[in-house]
Amino acid sequence: MSTIFSKIVAGEIPAYKVAESNDFLAFLDISPVAKGHVLVIPKKETDYIFDIDDDEYMALWVFAKIVAQGIKKVIPCVKVGVAVVGLEVAHAHIHLVPINKISDLNFAGPKLTLSNEELSQIAETIRESIISITTQNQ
């Protein structure tokens, strides 16, 4: 079964990408709970995050950590919150959400409506931040 995330990986559906490797992809949630809300996914389609093999699972979290550092650098927030829910799309994914209080991680609450221009700008800003961080760490 091909999920919406697999279609994004395949380039069949556009996304506001912020980071990509051979195995993982990070892109903006188009119905974010906060400005800068990013989804991090393995490119290999696996429904349940705990079904991912150990090496890939650990690498996914390292990739997510780098993305979170990029978000924190450019989106005003106290921390980047993490959530793994996995009910809305049958493809493992990690939510990275800039937060200032616990209620900022309320997925049942109203979502932000951002224009394509706003989403593009946010994605570009986070992407540049991640490139800066990875360049400094080399």
N, C-alpha and C positions, 0 to 999 in steps of 0.2 A: 504494500500500500504506500503510495507516494503522498507525503504530507505537504502542507503549504511550505514548511521549512525546507524540505527536500527540493521543492520547486524553486525556492529562493537560491539554494546552493547551485542548482542546475542553470540558473540564470533565466528561468521561465517566468519568474515574477520579480519585479524590481524591489530593491531594499536599500535603505540608507545604511550602508556598511561603514563600520568604524575600524574593524580589524579582521584580518583573514590570514590563515596559515594553510598548509596542505590538509590539515585534519579538522580545523575549527573555523567558525565564522561568528562574528559579533556584529549586530546591527540594531538600529533603533526600533523599539516597539512603536508601532504606528498608532496605538491607543494607550499612551503612557499614563502611568499614575503620577509621574513627576517628569519635569524637563530633564532629559539625559538618560531616561530609562532604556537600558540596553538588554537585549537577549543574546546569550552566548550558547552556541549549539555545536555539537559534533557534526561534521558533515555526513558521517555514516549514520543512517537512520536507525535509531534505537528508541523504542517507546519509553522505557523506564530507566531513569538515570542509574539505578543500582544494578541494571543488567549490563552496563558497559564494562568491558574488561578492565582490570586493575590499572594497567599502564596507561590506557587511554583516559580512564577516569581521572587519574592524577594529573595527566597532561592537560585535560580540560580545565581543571581548577587552577593550574599555573597560568594558562592562557587567560582565564577569567580574572585572575589577580592583576595581570598586566593591564587588562581593559579597565578594571576598577580604578587602578592608579591613574590612568589617563582621564577617566571621568572626574575623579576627585580633584585633579589639577585644574580643571576648567569650568566645572559646574559648582557654584556655591552650595556647599552642604557640610554638615558635621561629619558624616560618614557615607559610604556607599553600602546600602543594605543589600542583603542577598536573600533570595527566595527560590526554592525549587518546589513547584506545585505539580505540574505535569498532567493536569486534567484537561486543559483547554486544547492542546495540540499533542497528538500521539508521537512526539519526537522530543527526546530529552532536551531540556533547556534550563539555563540558569538566568534568573532575573537579577540584574544589577540596577539598583534604584538609588539615586542620590536622596538622602534623608536628613532631616533635621530633628525629627521626633518619630516615635514608633508608629504613630497613626499615618505617616507617609507611606507605609507599606500596606495600605488597605486596598486590596485588589477588588473588593466588592463595591468600593466607592466610585464616585464619578471619575471618568478619564479625562485627560486634557485633550483639547482639540487644537492641533498645531497645523499651520499651513505647510505646504510642500517646501516653501522657501525657508521657513523656520527649521523644519526637519533637516533640510540640506545643510544649513548653517551649523546646526548643532552637531551633525555627523562629521562635518569637515573639521570643526574645532576639536572634537574628541579624537578624531583620526590623527590630526597633527600633533596633539598632545601625546598620543601613544607612540608615534614615530619618534618624537623627541625623547621620550623615556627610553625606548629600546635602543636608540642611537647612543645615549649617554651610558647605558649599561654594557655596551660592547667594548 
